[in-house]
Amino acid sequence: MSCVVTAASWSLLPSAKVVAKTLALPFVEDIDALDSGVALVVDIDCSWLQRLQAPRLGPVHVDFASADMLHRRKAGHNEPLGRAIGVKDNLCPRVFDATAGLGRDAFVMADLGCFVALSEASRPLNYLLREAVARALISSNIKVVQAANRMQVMTGDSAHHEVEGFDVIYIDPMFPERSKSAAVKKDLATIQALQSDDCDYADAESLLAWAYRQAVDRVVVKRPAKARPLSAAKPSHSIVGKTVRFDVIVKPKSAVV
């Protein structure tokens, strides 16, 4: 099994069972004997994902008001992302994030002033994203609240959507070579353990082909700085940061249907 649902404490067993039923995932009372897959651990304030195979990596949370996210709000590496999606002066495009994952880039784009639809096919990740946005809306940090008000979590596989009313489709395939940091490796290993059953678009090139068919002005693909482009077609231009690169495909007007 790819993902199970469990409770962070005995008192939360009823809540965890409700979540498991809602997400159509197996409920397991005790995950200690499991040695594969991922557990969605339901807690009162902030649920998390726990990879079950050895070595058992630390929990993976989605928290837009965390110290790391608040630090990232002020970080200079947000500028390349903003430039890639087309943020200029008072121009804030509407972005369809086709691979929302843990929602960190989506939060940055929303913090830059963009309305962002977060599309995530993985049911456990989708649950965590919805929970995180709900918490962010009642944060004591007004900037976090403002960004959360510009975020909408969507259900289902992006490749099954017809995207209308957006300017940009953003794709982050989250390939393992993107970073060598232990934290990113932990997050990637946990998310990739989820994808076998929940995602139909393992082939990122197919997702890019889907994005090109949608009625948007541009498609932005996040890549490791030195990695090859996602497809054989060259991007219109690229914006390169220290560790990542944003390949920007500006579609000709005739291609925007």
RONUSE-482725 format. One line per 4 residues: their letters; for each residue x, y, z of N, C-alpha, C. Coordinates in nm, 4 decimals. Each point is the difference from the previous one (the first is absolute). Layout:
N
A) X Y Z X Y Z X Y Z | ...
***
This chain:
257
MSCV) 0.0844 -0.1187 0.0000 -0.0844 0.1187 0.0000 0.0880 0.1237 0.0000 | -0.0413 0.1015 -0.0710 0.0803 0.1208 -0.0121 -0.0160 0.0905 0.1204 | -0.1250 0.0225 0.0461 -0.0226 0.0913 0.1111 -0.1106 -0.0521 0.0898 | 0.0213 0.0139 0.1295 -0.1011 -0.0331 0.1000 -0.0231 0.1230 0.0851
VTAA) -0.1079 -0.0013 0.0752 -0.0305 0.1088 0.0925 0.0072 -0.0539 0.1416 | 0.0613 0.0771 0.0886 0.0067 -0.0374 0.1401 -0.0185 0.1250 0.0848 | -0.0034 -0.0175 0.1304 -0.0214 0.1119 0.0912 0.1264 0.0296 0.0776 | 0.0198 0.1287 0.0313 0.1180 0.0408 0.0771 -0.0119 -0.0415 0.1462
SWSL) -0.1229 -0.0220 0.0478 -0.0230 -0.0417 0.1387 -0.1291 -0.0804 0.0064 | -0.0168 -0.0723 0.1090 -0.1185 -0.0851 0.0138 -0.1282 0.0825 -0.0058 | 0.0029 0.1199 0.0554 -0.1212 0.0824 0.0039 -0.0458 0.0433 -0.1388 | 0.0903 -0.0069 -0.0970 -0.0319 0.0442 -0.1358 -0.0370 -0.1148 -0.0936
LPSA) -0.0136 -0.1214 0.0538 -0.0360 -0.1136 -0.0841 -0.1320 0.0218 -0.0754 | -0.1050 0.0509 0.0655 -0.1256 0.0227 -0.0751 0.0182 0.0992 -0.1151 | 0.0739 0.1086 0.0251 0.0235 0.0993 -0.1061 0.0780 -0.0603 -0.1151 | 0.1020 -0.0805 0.0321 0.0818 -0.0618 -0.1040 -0.0822 -0.0977 -0.0837
KVVA) -0.0918 -0.0702 0.0636 -0.0856 -0.0935 -0.0748 -0.0897 0.0753 -0.0983 | -0.0494 0.1172 0.0418 -0.0822 0.0817 -0.0887 0.0819 0.0474 -0.1202 | 0.1246 0.0431 0.0256 0.0872 0.0449 -0.1082 0.0270 -0.1144 -0.0966 | 0.0293 -0.1187 0.0532 0.0271 -0.1167 -0.0852 -0.1194 -0.0315 -0.0887
KTLA) -0.1205 0.0064 0.0570 -0.1199 -0.0277 -0.0782 -0.0207 0.1062 -0.1071 | 0.0226 0.1267 0.0357 -0.0180 0.1097 -0.0943 0.0958 -0.0113 -0.1176 | 0.1242 -0.0382 0.0285 0.1024 -0.0097 -0.1040 0.0030 -0.1367 -0.0685 | -0.0840 -0.0917 0.0478 -0.0031 -0.1368 -0.0546 0.1369 -0.0665 0.0120
LPFV) 0.0587 0.0154 0.1177 0.1299 -0.0603 0.0282 -0.0130 -0.0947 0.1194 | 0.0863 -0.1018 0.0086 -0.0084 -0.0933 0.1124 0.0341 0.0703 0.1323 | -0.0720 -0.0364 0.1058 0.0322 0.0485 0.1341 0.0798 -0.1076 0.0733 | 0.1096 0.0407 0.0631 0.0835 -0.0925 0.0777 0.0198 0.0604 0.1382
EDID) -0.0357 -0.0747 0.1014 0.0109 0.0524 0.1363 0.1437 0.0097 0.0456 | 0.0815 -0.0990 -0.0364 0.1403 -0.0029 0.0429 0.0875 -0.0222 -0.1230 | 0.0851 0.0978 -0.0319 0.0833 -0.0093 -0.1212 0.1395 -0.0559 0.0282 | 0.0283 -0.0367 0.1232 0.1352 -0.0449 0.0350 0.0428 -0.1234 -0.0776
ALDS) -0.0944 -0.0857 -0.0329 0.0353 -0.1243 -0.0689 0.0127 0.0176 -0.1510 | -0.0392 0.1149 -0.0520 0.0072 0.0229 -0.1448 0.1407 0.0398 -0.0408 | 0.0440 -0.0493 -0.1159 0.1362 0.0301 -0.0444 0.0045 0.0551 -0.1421 | -0.1128 0.0463 -0.0509 -0.0017 0.0614 -0.1327 -0.1159 0.0976 -0.0088
GVAL) 0.0085 0.0873 -0.1014 -0.1060 0.0974 -0.0191 0.0167 0.1231 0.0871 | -0.1092 0.0734 0.0140 -0.0015 0.1261 0.0742 -0.1255 0.0041 0.0855 | 0.0108 0.0587 0.1189 -0.1161 0.0193 0.0857 -0.0363 0.1476 0.0051 | -0.1285 0.0293 -0.0154 -0.0524 0.1321 0.0294 -0.0399 -0.0021 0.1465
VVDI) 0.0733 0.0745 0.0808 -0.0213 -0.0001 0.1453 -0.0891 0.1197 0.0349 | -0.1201 -0.0276 0.0444 -0.0975 0.1042 0.0292 0.0208 0.0528 0.1412 | 0.0204 0.1318 0.0085 0.0204 0.0646 0.1291 -0.0996 0.1144 0.0147 | -0.0059 0.0606 0.1173 -0.0980 0.1057 0.0258 0.0292 0.1238 -0.0827
DCSW) 0.1240 0.0482 0.0064 0.0330 0.1274 -0.0624 0.0684 -0.0147 -0.1351 | 0.0876 -0.0982 -0.0129 0.0803 -0.0098 -0.1219 0.0323 -0.1462 -0.0279 | -0.0726 -0.0606 -0.0912 0.0259 -0.1389 -0.0370 0.1286 -0.0076 -0.0810 | 0.0493 -0.1212 -0.0226 0.1256 -0.0127 -0.0732 0.0089 -0.1351 -0.0710
LQRL) 0.1013 -0.0105 -0.0854 0.0306 -0.1248 -0.0688 0.1224 -0.0644 0.0630 | -0.0038 -0.1321 0.0123 0.1128 -0.0748 0.0549 0.0336 -0.1148 -0.0920 | 0.1205 0.0040 -0.0580 0.0422 -0.1139 -0.0823 0.0256 -0.1188 0.0916 | -0.0447 -0.1189 -0.0428 0.0026 -0.1154 0.0886 0.1181 -0.0934 -0.0226
QAPR) 0.0571 -0.0006 -0.1199 0.1126 -0.0893 -0.0215 0.1264 0.0548 0.0672 | 0.0905 -0.0894 0.0304 0.1258 0.0394 0.0641 0.0934 0.0625 -0.1036 | 0.0728 0.1041 0.0396 -0.0101 0.0672 0.1299 -0.1246 0.0871 0.0067 | -0.0660 0.0006 0.1147 -0.1210 0.0826 0.0167 0.0421 0.1461 0.0144
LGPV) -0.0247 0.0750 -0.1055 0.0385 0.1401 0.0006 -0.0950 0.0809 0.0872 | 0.0397 0.1211 0.0316 -0.0817 0.0859 0.0846 -0.1318 0.0352 -0.0635 | -0.0943 0.0517 0.0788 -0.1324 0.0349 -0.0525 0.0068 0.1135 -0.1006 | -0.0922 -0.0019 -0.0962 -0.0087 0.1040 -0.1020 -0.1306 0.0764 0.0219
HVDF) 0.0126 0.1285 0.0341 -0.1156 0.0843 0.0270 -0.0247 0.0972 -0.1156 | -0.1191 0.0545 -0.0064 -0.0311 0.1141 -0.0861 -0.0488 0.1107 0.0921 | 0.0828 0.1022 0.0176 -0.0326 0.1078 0.0929 0.0487 0.1316 -0.0595 | -0.0916 0.0780 -0.0533 0.0372 0.1239 -0.0674 0.0404 0.1115 0.0964
ASAD) -0.0230 -0.0189 0.1283 0.0420 0.0988 0.0996 0.1222 -0.0464 0.0784 | 0.0660 -0.1057 -0.0491 0.1179 -0.0502 0.0696 0.1159 0.0979 -0.0113 | 0.0995 -0.0170 0.0863 0.1167 0.0881 -0.0028 0.0705 -0.0070 -0.1352 | 0.0069 -0.1194 -0.0582 0.0657 -0.0149 -0.1301 -0.0745 0.0768 -0.1084
MLHR) -0.1334 -0.0077 0.0012 -0.0775 0.0697 -0.1022 0.0036 0.1513 0.0219 | -0.0017 0.0441 0.1242 0.0088 0.1431 0.0264 0.1363 0.0542 -0.0416 | 0.1041 -0.0820 0.0160 0.1328 0.0399 -0.0472 0.0014 0.0070 -0.1519 | -0.0658 -0.0965 -0.0630 0.0000 -0.0026 -0.1465 -0.0763 0.1192 -0.0583
RKAG) -0.0991 0.0517 0.0736 -0.0736 0.1176 -0.0486 0.0949 0.1140 -0.0335 | 0.1092 0.0103 0.0758 0.0913 0.1124 -0.0157 0.1236 -0.0361 -0.0814 | 0.0054 -0.1232 -0.0477 0.1218 -0.0479 -0.0648 0.0123 0.0524 -0.1424 | 0.1221 0.0287 -0.0414 0.0254 0.0529 -0.1333 -0.0292 -0.0978 -0.1108
HNEP) -0.0007 -0.1329 0.0303 -0.0233 -0.0952 -0.1088 -0.1462 -0.0049 -0.0418 | -0.0859 0.0770 0.0644 -0.1381 0.0104 -0.0481 -0.0082 0.0827 -0.1278 | 0.0991 0.0887 -0.0208 -0.0036 0.0895 -0.1158 0.0020 -0.0755 -0.1322 | 0.0872 -0.1015 -0.0197 -0.0038 -0.0738 -0.1273 -0.1346 -0.0668 -0.0256
LGRA) -0.0627 -0.0535 0.1042 -0.1315 -0.0623 -0.0162 -0.1020 0.1051 -0.0436 | 0.0027 0.1155 0.0633 -0.0916 0.1073 -0.0382 0.0203 0.0440 -0.1428 | 0.1252 0.0137 -0.0408 0.0288 0.0394 -0.1381 -0.0470 -0.1079 -0.0979 | 0.0188 -0.1244 0.0375 -0.0365 -0.1098 -0.0902 -0.1502 -0.0036 -0.0270
IGVK) -0.0807 0.0242 0.1028 -0.1452 -0.0073 -0.0203 -0.0567 0.1318 -0.0523 | 0.0840 0.1052 -0.0038 -0.0427 0.1243 -0.0636 -0.0501 0.1081 0.0942 | 0.0436 -0.0041 0.1273 -0.0372 0.1055 0.0944 0.0766 0.1276 -0.0358 | -0.0726 0.1082 -0.0245 0.0618 0.1281 -0.0337 -0.0806 0.1121 0.0631
DNLC) 0.0658 0.0845 0.0780 -0.0675 0.1143 0.0615 -0.1318 -0.0470 0.0624 | -0.1113 0.0469 -0.0555 -0.1314 -0.0377 0.0530 -0.0639 -0.1153 -0.0772 | 0.0762 -0.0613 -0.0905 -0.0519 -0.1114 -0.0778 0.0282 -0.1312 0.0721 | -0.1064 -0.0675 0.0431 0.0138 -0.1274 0.0707 -0.0848 -0.1046 -0.0727
PRVF) 0.0626 -0.0840 -0.0804 -0.0762 -0.0980 -0.0785 -0.0715 -0.1017 0.0881 | -0.1031 -0.0600 -0.0552 -0.0698 -0.1105 0.0656 0.0719 -0.1294 -0.0395 | 0.0396 -0.0778 0.1010 0.0871 -0.1154 -0.0222 -0.0715 -0.1293 0.0354 | 0.0085 -0.0976 -0.0895 -0.0487 -0.1359 0.0259 0.1224 -0.0854 0.0302
DATA) 0.0185 -0.0346 0.1267 0.1131 -0.0824 0.0417 -0.0388 -0.1457 -0.0203 | 0.0521 -0.0601 -0.1057 -0.0441 -0.1336 -0.0411 0.0591 -0.1119 0.0842 | 0.1030 0.0290 0.0768 0.0652 -0.1007 0.0840 0.0267 0.0630 0.1362 | -0.1045 0.0275 0.0743 0.0125 0.0829 0.1207 0.0908 -0.0602 0.1058
GLGR) 0.0002 -0.1323 0.0134 0.0882 -0.0622 0.0989 -0.0269 0.0514 0.1398 | 0.1028 0.0546 0.0646 -0.0117 0.0547 0.1345 -0.0428 0.1463 0.0003 | -0.0233 0.0554 -0.1176 -0.0573 0.1333 -0.0097 0.0928 0.1157 0.0266 | 0.1296 -0.0246 0.0105 0.0908 0.1078 0.0399 0.0162 0.1049 -0.1092
DAFV) 0.0189 -0.0433 -0.1239 0.0092 0.0969 -0.1090 -0.1336 0.0703 -0.0196 | -0.1097 -0.0728 0.0167 -0.1321 0.0612 -0.0139 -0.0188 0.1107 0.1029 | 0.0454 -0.0235 0.1228 -0.0120 0.1028 0.1028 0.0828 0.1232 -0.0363 | 0.1204 -0.0226 -0.0521 0.0838 0.1128 -0.0405 -0.0689 0.0803 -0.1099
MADL) -0.0558 -0.0687 -0.0983 -0.0682 0.0709 -0.1094 -0.1202 0.0781 0.0527 | -0.0739 -0.0596 0.0940 -0.1136 0.0700 0.0600 0.0486 0.1194 0.0822 | 0.1112 -0.0163 0.0674 0.0561 0.1098 0.0789 0.0464 0.1144 -0.0899 | 0.0385 -0.0330 -0.1239 0.0391 0.1032 -0.0965 -0.1211 0.0738 -0.0574
GCFV) -0.1205 -0.0481 0.0332 -0.1216 0.0678 -0.0436 -0.0837 -0.0754 -0.1005 | 0.0447 -0.1194 -0.0392 -0.0723 -0.0779 -0.1009 -0.1106 -0.0842 0.0634 | -0.1104 -0.0171 -0.0732 -0.0962 -0.1034 0.0365 0.0559 -0.1323 -0.0512 | 0.0023 -0.1024 0.0861 0.0609 -0.1281 -0.0356 -0.0975 -0.1140 0.0283
ALSE) -0.0272 -0.0798 -0.1013 -0.0752 -0.1241 0.0177 0.1015 -0.1123 0.0200 | -0.0120 -0.0714 0.1098 0.0927 -0.1089 0.0323 -0.0660 -0.1319 -0.0379 | 0.0488 -0.0623 -0.1047 -0.0543 -0.1272 -0.0458 0.0946 -0.1116 0.0428 | -0.0510 -0.0933 0.0769 0.0837 -0.1094 0.0507 -0.0822 -0.1286 0.0015
ASRP) 0.0455 -0.0981 -0.0778 -0.0744 -0.1249 -0.0152 0.0109 -0.0897 0.1224 | 0.1091 0.0070 0.0727 0.0172 -0.0862 0.1170 -0.1013 0.0379 0.1075 | -0.0813 -0.0936 0.0405 -0.1038 0.0288 0.0997 0.0587 0.0427 0.1351 | 0.1057 -0.0653 0.0504 0.0581 0.0458 0.1268 0.0575 0.1416 -0.0106
LNYL) 0.0707 0.0291 -0.1091 0.0544 0.1344 -0.0163 -0.1109 0.1022 -0.0153 | -0.1035 -0.0347 -0.0734 -0.1126 0.0901 -0.0173 -0.0631 0.0328 0.1357 | -0.0117 -0.1016 0.0847 -0.0541 0.0210 0.1346 0.0881 0.0956 0.0789 | 0.1319 -0.0209 -0.0044 0.0913 0.0865 0.0748 -0.0035 0.1429 -0.0518
LREA) -0.0115 0.0169 -0.1318 -0.0062 0.1340 -0.0574 -0.1256 0.0728 0.0471 | -0.1131 -0.0685 -0.0026 -0.1247 0.0628 0.0446 0.0087 0.0373 0.1480 | 0.0549 -0.0886 0.0783 0.0166 0.0265 0.1432 0.0921 0.1195 0.0222 | 0.1090 0.0072 -0.0783 0.0977 0.1082 0.0157 -0.0587 0.1352 -0.0389
VARA) -0.0772 0.0029 -0.1094 -0.0629 0.1259 -0.0403 -0.0993 0.0455 0.1062 | -0.0778 -0.0931 0.0559 -0.0963 0.0353 0.1043 0.0707 0.0586 0.1226 | 0.1134 -0.0580 0.0382 0.0756 0.0545 0.1139 0.0563 0.1368 -0.0332 | 0.0516 0.0146 -0.1221 0.0608 0.1271 -0.0400 -0.1021 0.1134 0.0018
LISS) -0.1255 -0.0319 -0.0282 -0.1044 0.1030 -0.0027 -0.0286 0.0585 0.1379 | 0.0397 -0.0704 0.1062 -0.0209 0.0517 0.1355 0.1337 0.0298 0.0678 | 0.1062 0.0144 -0.0798 0.1316 0.0309 0.0543 0.0010 0.1404 0.0618 | 0.0883 0.0201 0.0964 0.0178 0.1330 0.0594 0.0823 0.0907 -0.0903
NIKV) 0.0614 -0.0587 -0.1036 0.0803 0.0770 -0.0948 -0.0887 0.0416 -0.1167 | -0.0264 0.1287 -0.0127 -0.0939 0.0493 -0.1015 0.0466 -0.0327 -0.1411 | 0.1318 -0.0031 -0.0226 0.0520 -0.0328 -0.1327 -0.0320 -0.1448 -0.0380 | 0.0068 -0.0882 0.0983 -0.0342 -0.1402 -0.0237 -0.1487 -0.0120 -0.0327
VQAA) -0.0826 0.0730 0.0732 -0.1441 -0.0018 -0.0258 -0.0307 0.0514 -0.1405 | 0.0641 0.1099 -0.0381 -0.0234 0.0575 -0.1324 0.0393 -0.0975 -0.1104 | 0.1141 -0.0675 0.0174 0.0424 -0.0979 -0.1009 -0.0973 -0.1171 -0.0059 | -0.0430 -0.0484 0.1166 -0.0927 -0.1139 0.0038 -0.1317 0.0324 -0.0674
NRMQ) -0.0426 0.1247 0.0069 -0.1233 0.0416 -0.0659 0.0106 -0.0047 -0.1519 | 0.1224 -0.0087 -0.0505 0.0213 -0.0086 -0.1448 0.0327 -0.1432 -0.0431 | -0.0222 -0.0985 0.0872 0.0300 -0.1398 -0.0301 -0.1279 -0.0829 0.0012 | -0.0145 -0.0841 -0.1017 -0.1152 -0.0900 -0.0081 0.0497 -0.1399 -0.0336
VMTG) -0.0287 -0.0959 0.0872 0.0437 -0.1377 -0.0222 -0.1046 -0.0723 -0.0834 | 0.0459 -0.0651 -0.1061 -0.0895 -0.0715 -0.0911 0.0228 -0.1503 0.0124 | -0.1037 -0.0751 -0.0305 0.0051 -0.1453 0.0104 0.0219 -0.0623 -0.1375 | 0.0780 -0.1075 -0.0029 0.0136 -0.0768 -0.1235 0.1310 0.0226 -0.0726
DSAH) 0.0215 -0.0827 -0.0990 0.1195 0.0030 -0.0835 -0.0069 0.1202 -0.0940 | 0.1039 0.0790 -0.0041 0.0024 0.1179 -0.0864 -0.0275 -0.0352 -0.1453 | 0.0510 -0.1130 -0.0438 -0.0154 -0.0387 -0.1401 -0.1450 -0.0275 -0.0380 | -0.0900 -0.0029 0.0995 -0.1422 -0.0192 -0.0274 -0.0769 0.1312 0.0035
HEVE) 0.0713 0.1106 0.0209 -0.0627 0.1319 0.0058 0.0130 0.0712 -0.1351 | -0.0998 0.0795 -0.0316 0.0120 0.0980 -0.1061 0.0204 0.1337 0.0690 | 0.1162 0.0594 -0.0181 0.0355 0.1204 0.0743 -0.0548 0.1230 -0.0718 | -0.0861 0.0722 0.0678 -0.0587 0.1211 -0.0554 0.0082 0.1117 0.1040
GFDV) 0.0251 0.1216 -0.0481 0.0045 0.1146 0.0898 0.1336 0.0196 0.0693 | 0.1040 -0.0680 -0.0486 0.1337 0.0140 0.0575 0.0969 0.0508 -0.1057 | 0.1075 0.0609 0.0458 0.1018 0.0540 -0.0897 0.1204 -0.0927 -0.0122 | 0.0276 -0.0759 0.1067 0.1231 -0.0799 0.0079 -0.0317 -0.1379 0.0556
IYID) 0.0625 -0.1019 -0.0567 0.0037 -0.1326 0.0618 0.1416 -0.0222 0.0512 | 0.0098 -0.0385 0.1264 0.1301 -0.0205 0.0645 0.0173 -0.1484 0.0279 | 0.1160 -0.0538 -0.0381 0.0289 -0.1427 0.0181 0.1331 -0.0169 0.0727 | -0.0034 -0.0721 0.1093 0.1225 -0.0372 0.0711 -0.0008 -0.1517 0.0163
PMFP) 0.0693 -0.0730 -0.0882 -0.0010 -0.1463 0.0069 0.0699 -0.0565 0.1234 | 0.0723 0.0836 0.0759 0.0672 -0.0424 0.1238 0.0928 -0.1187 -0.0229 | 0.0868 0.0115 -0.0996 0.0961 -0.1054 -0.0246 0.1034 -0.0053 0.1117 | 0.0496 -0.1198 0.0342 0.0902 -0.0144 0.1128 0.1275 0.0821 -0.0106
ERSK) 0.0489 0.0260 -0.1224 0.1277 0.0695 -0.0132 -0.0094 0.1489 0.0292 | -0.1191 0.0482 0.0340 -0.0176 0.1441 0.0169 0.0826 0.0559 0.1161 | 0.0197 -0.0759 0.1058 0.0708 0.0526 0.1155 0.0690 -0.1133 0.0740 | 0.1097 0.0335 0.0652 0.0713 -0.0978 0.0805 -0.0288 0.0170 0.1481
SAAV) -0.0828 0.0971 0.0380 -0.0247 0.0243 0.1416 -0.0782 -0.1157 0.0598 | 0.0279 -0.0301 0.1281 -0.0656 -0.1123 0.0668 -0.1494 0.0225 0.0103 | -0.0409 0.1245 0.0265 -0.1426 0.0284 0.0152 -0.0754 -0.0247 -0.1295 | 0.0564 0.0457 -0.1124 -0.0667 -0.0202 -0.1286 -0.0019 -0.1475 -0.0356
KKDL) 0.1070 -0.0712 0.0271 0.0035 -0.1438 -0.0271 -0.1087 -0.0722 0.0787 | -0.0191 0.0404 0.1269 -0.1038 -0.0617 0.0828 -0.1371 0.0250 -0.0595 | -0.0266 0.1228 -0.0376 -0.1301 0.0343 -0.0566 -0.0242 -0.0743 -0.1308 | 0.1019 -0.0009 -0.0872 -0.0146 -0.0659 -0.1297 -0.0222 -0.1501 0.0153
ATIQ) 0.0770 -0.0624 0.0883 -0.0141 -0.1439 0.0198 -0.1395 -0.0345 0.0484 | -0.0543 0.0819 0.0869 -0.1339 -0.0254 0.0534 -0.1059 0.0208 -0.1065 | 0.0105 0.1098 -0.0749 -0.0999 0.0286 -0.1034 0.0051 -0.1040 -0.1106 | 0.1192 -0.0387 -0.0416 0.0119 -0.0977 -0.1085 -0.0558 -0.1356 0.0403
ALQS) 0.0034 -0.0311 0.1298 -0.0588 -0.1248 0.0478 -0.1516 0.0012 -0.0120 | -0.0591 0.1198 -0.0105 -0.1452 0.0131 -0.0157 -0.0451 -0.0137 -0.1440 | 0.0859 0.0326 -0.0938 -0.0451 0.0261 -0.1353 -0.0383 -0.1229 -0.0801 | 0.0414 -0.1173 0.0416 -0.0251 -0.1184 -0.0812 -0.1490 -0.0259 -0.0202
DDCD) -0.0808 0.0226 0.1035 -0.1422 -0.0297 -0.0107 -0.0857 0.1217 -0.0291 | 0.0481 0.1181 0.0383 -0.0863 0.1175 -0.0042 0.0166 0.0860 -0.1242 | 0.1093 -0.0129 -0.0721 0.0263 0.0902 -0.1121 -0.0012 -0.0742 -0.1316 | -0.0705 0.0543 -0.0976 -0.0051 -0.0596 -0.1326 0.1031 0.0612 -0.0928
YADA) 0.0708 0.1067 0.0436 0.0879 0.0710 -0.0904 0.1476 -0.0141 0.0396 | 0.0416 -0.1291 0.0229 0.1392 -0.0234 0.0350 0.0927 0.0525 -0.1085 | -0.0463 -0.0022 -0.1234 0.0793 0.0518 -0.1108 -0.0176 0.1512 -0.0062 | 0.0991 0.0730 0.0485 -0.0099 0.1458 0.0063 -0.0060 0.0630 -0.1389
ESLL) 0.0585 -0.0663 -0.0973 -0.0067 0.0534 -0.1355 -0.1441 -0.0003 -0.0510 | -0.0763 -0.1010 0.0360 -0.1405 -0.0039 -0.0396 -0.0774 0.1124 0.0665 | 0.0357 0.0313 0.1244 -0.0655 0.1097 0.0692 0.0322 0.1327 -0.0683 | 0.1234 0.0144 -0.0441 0.0368 0.1220 -0.0719 -0.0783 0.0113 -0.1307
AWAY) -0.0183 -0.1121 -0.0704 -0.0779 0.0017 -0.1245 -0.1450 0.0391 0.0296 | -0.0541 -0.0517 0.1116 -0.1358 0.0404 0.0408 -0.0054 0.1500 0.0261 | 0.1004 0.0514 0.0716 0.0009 0.1423 0.0351 0.0026 0.0869 -0.1256 | 0.0736 -0.0428 -0.0991 0.0112 0.0794 -0.1226 -0.1337 0.0085 -0.0730
RQAV) -0.0864 -0.0990 0.0197 -0.1302 0.0004 -0.0674 -0.1019 0.0896 0.0697 | 0.0328 0.0475 0.1198 -0.0963 0.0784 0.0763 0.0017 0.1475 -0.0411 | -0.1081 0.0686 0.0338 -0.0173 0.1396 -0.0424 0.0695 0.0956 0.0964 | 0.1330 -0.0065 0.0016 0.0803 0.0901 0.0835 0.1063 0.0661 -0.0870
DRVV) 0.0531 0.1115 0.0489 0.1011 0.0732 -0.0760 0.1388 -0.0615 0.0112 | 0.0272 -0.0594 0.1170 0.1342 -0.0570 0.0185 -0.0039 -0.1210 0.0913 | 0.1016 -0.0846 -0.0167 0.0208 -0.1167 0.0844 0.1395 0.0130 0.0602 | 0.0106 -0.0210 0.1292 0.1284 0.0109 0.0691 0.0333 -0.1344 0.0631
VKRP) 0.1205 -0.0497 -0.0275 0.0442 -0.1288 0.0528 0.1217 0.0215 0.0889 | -0.0070 -0.0466 0.1211 0.1120 0.0099 0.0942 0.0917 -0.1204 -0.0179 | 0.1294 0.0265 -0.0130 0.0977 -0.1060 -0.0233 0.1222 0.0236 0.0867 | 0.0777 -0.1038 0.0300 0.1319 0.0233 0.0593 0.0820 0.0868 -0.0947
AKAR) 0.0854 0.0853 0.0539 0.0693 0.1016 -0.0805 0.0751 -0.0592 -0.1192 | 0.0580 -0.1178 0.0163 0.0827 -0.0571 -0.1052 -0.0668 -0.1175 -0.0733 | -0.1259 -0.0235 0.0263 -0.0695 -0.1124 -0.0622 -0.0430 0.0351 -0.1420 | -0.0240 -0.1017 -0.0794 -0.0484 0.0210 -0.1365 -0.1426 0.0521 0.0053
PLSA) -0.0454 0.0681 -0.1055 -0.1412 0.0410 -0.0062 -0.0919 -0.1206 0.0071 | -0.1220 0.0226 0.0420 -0.0942 -0.1098 0.0183 -0.0375 -0.0656 -0.1318 | 0.0003 0.0756 -0.1095 -0.0316 -0.0581 -0.1297 0.1040 0.0451 -0.1024 | -0.0081 -0.0570 -0.1176 0.0968 0.0338 -0.1044 -0.0193 0.1433 -0.0495
AKPS) -0.1206 0.0516 0.0112 -0.0270 0.1363 -0.0440 0.0687 0.0997 0.0931 | 0.0696 0.0964 -0.0571 0.0698 0.0981 0.0808 -0.0985 0.0994 0.0609 | 0.0233 0.0391 0.1259 -0.0860 0.1028 0.0590 0.0237 0.1350 -0.0671 | -0.0948 0.0902 0.0153 0.0157 0.1348 -0.0547 0.1185 0.0695 0.0651
HSIV) 0.0132 -0.0179 0.1298 0.1159 0.0485 0.0739 0.0024 -0.0694 0.1355 | 0.1100 0.0138 0.0687 0.0157 -0.0615 0.1317 0.0497 0.1036 0.0996 | -0.0423 -0.0148 0.1232 0.0466 0.0854 0.1087 0.0700 -0.0923 0.0994 | 0.1287 0.0226 0.0198 0.0825 -0.0928 0.0768 0.0342 0.0590 0.1358
GKTV) -0.0281 -0.0764 0.1048 0.0403 0.0357 0.1346 0.1221 -0.0800 0.0408 | 0.0300 -0.0007 0.1287 0.1190 -0.0701 0.0475 -0.0131 -0.1513 -0.0143 | -0.1169 -0.0529 0.0293 -0.0166 -0.1451 -0.0029 -0.1089 -0.0466 -0.0955 | -0.0910 0.0905 -0.0387 -0.1095 -0.0403 -0.0884 -0.0079 0.0925 -0.1201
RFDV) -0.0692 -0.0474 -0.1014 -0.0194 0.0760 -0.1229 -0.1484 -0.0048 -0.0351 | -0.0506 0.1112 -0.0504 -0.1388 0.0049 -0.0446 -0.0012 0.0123 -0.1522 | -0.0439 -0.1051 -0.0664 -0.0137 0.0033 -0.1455 -0.1377 0.0571 -0.0337 | -0.0011 0.1095 -0.0743 -0.1234 0.0720 -0.0308 -0.0370 -0.0224 -0.1455
IVKP) -0.1196 -0.0505 -0.0228 -0.0522 -0.0178 -0.1346 -0.1105 0.1029 -0.0203 | 0.0285 0.1021 -0.0774 -0.1014 0.1007 -0.0327 -0.0689 -0.0445 -0.1277 | -0.1283 -0.0253 0.0111 -0.0712 -0.0567 -0.1142 -0.0366 0.1087 -0.1000 | 0.0158 -0.0261 -0.1287 -0.0464 0.0963 -0.1006 -0.1496 0.0175 0.0102
KSAV) -0.0471 0.1200 -0.0331 -0.1420 0.0303 0.0161 -0.0883 -0.1009 -0.0724 | 0.0471 -0.0490 -0.1120 -0.0802 -0.0964 -0.0774 -0.0162 -0.1310 0.0740 | 0.0933 -0.0272 0.0968 -0.0059 -0.1261 0.0727 -0.0881 0.0091 0.1219 | -0.0379 0.1208 0.0414 -0.0848 0.0173 0.1173 -0.1441 -0.0095 -0.0460
V) -0.0655 -0.1104 0.0347 -0.1354 -0.0244 -0.0495 -0.1048 0.0349 0.1056
***
